């Protein structure tokens, strides 16, 4: 074979080799894109209202999405009856959590929610990557699927009962928690905690447990935050048993302590 022919063949082989390598790199990049977490954090932007369409950053790859179920077809999964109250959670308070048209990351994102948004759990199903919930946002009414690790099922406090709704309150700040203690003519009966970062809420019912050496009534209970575990709660009525506007309470929760002022 003469030299010009040899050079031509070698050039063709080089082009083919580069093409194969490029294809393999593209395939690898696609796999990496599909394994990204199902949250989106956008720095420096003002979040849109929950349940609205989420803008896609210019630098974010958009894999082909699975189409939603046909119109009129009910969502998949097992109904939750009655619907259960929950809140959205994530490791970072500013995370946007995708609301998808189906139970999987291959389904199109039709909007997003923010950490702390209250939702109603309507249905549940199990997919290859875990449990998914079909939810309805309480404020906007938007519906869609969110994976269970972005939903706080147990930590959200139930609506206040009649006794608490008719009680007076004492409020205080305990690190990243705001606490509200409820009291009536029979004494203190409930403490509600609110996390200032995640907006999650959880309660501790109280029961009377005598008085301290100063004659101040003591109340005890326990609280279970969304992160798990159960921690003791102790409230001391510093008024001596006659709480009123301007009097104070002392609260100990886990290894934290603070005082609160009654309204």
Secondary structure, 3 states (H helix, E strand, C coil): CCHHHHHHHHHHHHHHHHHHHHHHHHHHHHHHHHCCCCEECCCCCCCCCCCCCCCCCCCCCCCCCECCCCCCCCCCCEEEEEEEEEEECCCCCCCEEEEECCCCCCECEEEEEECCCEEEEEEEEEECCEEEEEEEECCCCCEEEEEHHHEECCCCCCCCCHHHHCCEEEEEEECCEEEEEEEECCEEEEEEEEECCCCCEEEEECEEEEECCCCCEEEEEEECCCCCCCEEEEEEECCCCCCCCCCEEEEEECCEEEEEEEC
